């Protein structure tokens, strides 16, 4: 199958396989000399919102120094237009609404007095997977100098310590190494003389601790019994990269050759596993970063985007599952229906799944806005494979 006809998940899996074989994957990049993270979490500077899950993975794998990414339309509105000949990076998201031409009472498409289509936003019956093309700040003209998005937050070590303390994770002394013990539920920590190394090593194990929590734990779909540990390690390592990038806390991400080889084999046989792992890793990250509730990120959200919320009947696509909101309780907890199985579950605002669904809803609203604005303009852009992508106005 040619590259241009492969699903995005397969294209990114191929790139990850090549990077693992070359020893320069996101798991194998050394931290910066000053102890900062090798990569910064990608975010949209017009909204201050991080990209998450598979989208974050795609953008991190690009390896850009500048973590700011925007759509073509946003870049134009921001007066930082895309440079000529620059190619966009493709991500995908679940859209819950789309922009359509309004139809009047006579069932005819409405147009303004100037002859332009009158558009309206329409809620979709089911979330729909859509493409979006993003451009890095380095591809834009007139971009201001990069300032830390988290400059209002405490230092990385303070944030790491706050998260670890807030979780209540049990840390016990180890004479050998630092690791998560699934039998005891403890994180064994060796004696470090350096505070940075201590918190970096412990934070690297926190995704493994969190993944065992009843609010986060996920059952892996069957691939092979012998691969379960390798697949869980893939999720833990992606989560560690996300957390390292979010906190700007350097981590070594020790990945053995045997583990890298196992990932290469799994992704070769099952390319979709990489995006599934990134989805699961995001659940873990949302759970851990959720312990920073008292820390306020001083970043304004675009006034053009509605704040995300849940309503009865909402259907949210997450991790290959569609969840329908059956009821929103007084304490903002949700009663959900898993549409694939019919199973019902209750999710509290403190649960990892709740945060993940909120992120999906927030990011899908943001991305849908970008997509629909670009669609209305009929803008032509080029993707990573050099193929042109034209967003045509929907009628």
Long-range contacts (C-beta under 8 A, 24 or more apart in sequence): 3-385, 4-385, 4-387, 7-271, 7-272, 8-58, 8-90, 8-91, 8-92, 8-131, 9-54, 9-271, 9-272, 9-274, 9-275, 10-271, 10-272, 11-384, 11-385, 12-54, 12-57, 12-58, 12-61, 12-274, 12-275, 13-267, 13-268, 13-271, 13-272, 13-273, 13-274, 14-271, 15-61, 16-61, 16-263, 16-267, 16-274, 17-264, 17-267, 17-268, 19-61, 20-260, 20-263, 20-264, 21-260, 21-264, 23-260, 25-61, 25-255, 25-260, 26-57, 26-60, 26-61, 26-241, 27-237, 27-241, 27-253, 27-255, 27-260, 28-253, 28-255, 28-260, 29-63, 29-253, 30-252, 31-244, 31-250, 31-251, 31-252, 32-250, 35-196, 35-200, 35-249, 35-250, 36-156, 36-248, 36-249, 36-250, 37-244, 37-245, 37-247, 37-248, 37-249, 37-250, 37-251, 38-244, 38-250, 39-63, 39-67, 39-241, 39-244, 39-245, 40-65, 40-67, 40-245, 40-248, 41-67, 41-242, 41-245, 41-246, 42-67, 42-68, 42-69, 43-67, 43-68, 43-69, 43-149, 44-68, 44-69, 44-70, 44-74, 44-366, 45-70, 45-78, 45-137, 45-149, 46-70, 46-74, 46-77, 46-78, 46-302, 47-301, 47-302, 47-305, 47-366, 48-149, 48-297, 48-299, 48-300, 48-301, 49-301, 49-362, 49-363, 49-366, 50-246, 51-91, 51-363, 52-282, 52-359, 52-360, 52-363, 53-275, 53-278, 53-279, 53-281, 53-282, 53-359, 53-360, 54-91, 54-92, 54-274, 54-275, 54-278, 54-279, 55-91, 55-92, 55-93, 55-363, 56-242, 56-278, 56-282, 57-238, 57-274, 57-275, 57-278, 58-89, 58-90, 58-91, 59-89, 59-91, 59-134, 60-241, 60-245, 62-89, 62-136, 64-136, 64-137, 64-138, 65-138, 66-136, 66-137, 66-138, 66-143, 66-146, 67-146, 67-149, 67-245, 68-136, 68-137, 68-143, 68-146, 69-134, 69-135, 69-136, 69-137, 70-134, 70-135, 70-137, 70-140, 71-132, 71-133, 71-134, 71-135, 71-370, 71-371, 71-373, 71-374, 72-133, 72-135, 72-374, 72-379, 72-381, 73-370, 73-373, 73-374, 73-377, 73-379, 74-370, 75-135, 75-140, 79-142, 80-137, 80-140, 80-141, 80-142, 80-143, 81-140, 81-141, 81-142, 82-135, 82-139, 82-140, 82-141, 83-139, 83-140, 83-141, 86-135, 86-139, 87-381, 87-382, 87-383, 87-384, 87-386, 88-133, 88-134, 88-135, 88-381, 88-382, 88-383, 88-384, 88-389, 89-133, 89-134, 89-135, 89-136, 89-383, 89-384, 90-131, 90-132, 90-133, 90-383, 90-384, 90-389, 91-131, 91-132, 91-133, 91-134, 91-367, 92-129, 92-130, 92-131, 92-132, 93-129, 93-130, 93-132, 93-363, 93-364, 93-367, 93-368, 94-127, 94-128, 94-129, 94-130, 94-316, 94-317, 94-318, 94-360, 94-364, 95-124, 95-127, 95-128, 95-129, 95-130, 95-364, 95-367, 95-368, 95-371, 96-123, 96-124, 96-127, 96-314, 96-315, 96-316, 96-361, 96-364, 96-365, 96-368, 97-121, 97-122, 97-123, 97-124, 97-365, 97-368, 98-122, 98-124, 98-128, 98-368, 98-371, 98-372, 98-394, 99-372, 99-373, 99-375, 99-376, 99-394, 100-394, 100-395, 101-393, 101-394, 101-395, 109-395, 117-393, 117-395, 119-376, 121-372, 125-315, 126-315, 126-317, 126-322, 127-315, 127-316, 127-317, 127-322, 127-364, 129-317, 130-367, 130-368, 130-371, 131-371, 131-389, 132-367, 132-370, 132-371, 133-374, 133-381, 133-383, 133-389, 148-248, 149-299, 150-248, 150-297, 152-296, 152-297, 152-298, 153-295, 153-297, 154-295, 156-247, 156-248, 156-249, 157-195, 157-196, 157-199, 157-249, 159-247, 159-249, 159-292, 159-295, 160-199, 160-200, 160-202, 160-203, 160-247, 160-249, 161-199, 162-291, 162-292, 162-295, 163-203, 163-206, 163-288, 163-289, 163-291, 163-292, 164-199, 164-202, 164-203, 164-206, 166-291, 166-292, 167-206, 167-209, 167-210, 167-288, 167-291, 169-206, 169-209, 171-202, 178-202, 178-204, 178-205, 179-205, 180-205, 180-208, 180-209, 180-212, 182-208, 182-212, 185-209, 185-212, 196-250, 199-249, 200-249, 200-250, 200-251, 200-252, 203-240, 203-243, 203-244, 203-247, 203-249, 203-251, 204-240, 204-244, 204-251, 204-252, 204-253, 206-243, 206-288, 207-235, 207-236, 207-239, 207-240, 207-243, 207-281, 207-284, 207-285, 207-288, 208-236, 210-239, 210-284, 210-287, 210-288, 210-352, 211-235, 211-236, 211-239, 211-284, 213-287, 213-352, 215-287, 215-350, 215-351, 215-352, 215-353, 216-283, 216-284, 216-287, 216-352, 216-353, 218-280, 218-283, 218-319, 221-276, 223-266, 223-269, 223-270, 223-273, 227-262, 227-266, 230-259, 230-262, 230-263, 230-266, 231-266, 231-273, 231-277, 233-259, 234-263, 234-266, 234-273, 234-274, 234-277, 235-277, 235-280, 235-281, 235-284, 236-281, 236-284, 238-277, 238-278, 238-281, 239-281, 239-282, 239-284, 239-285, 239-288, 242-281, 242-282, 242-285, 243-285, 243-288, 243-289, 246-285, 246-289, 276-319, 276-320, 279-318, 279-319, 279-320, 280-319, 282-356, 282-359, 283-319, 283-352, 283-353, 283-355, 283-356, 284-352, 286-352, 286-355, 286-356, 286-359, 287-351, 287-352, 287-355, 290-350, 290-352, 290-355, 302-366, 304-369, 305-365, 305-366, 305-369, 306-365, 308-358, 308-361, 308-362, 308-365, 309-361, 310-334, 310-357, 310-358, 310-361, 314-361, 315-339, 316-357, 316-360, 316-361, 317-360, 318-353, 318-356, 318-357, 318-360, 319-356, 323-357
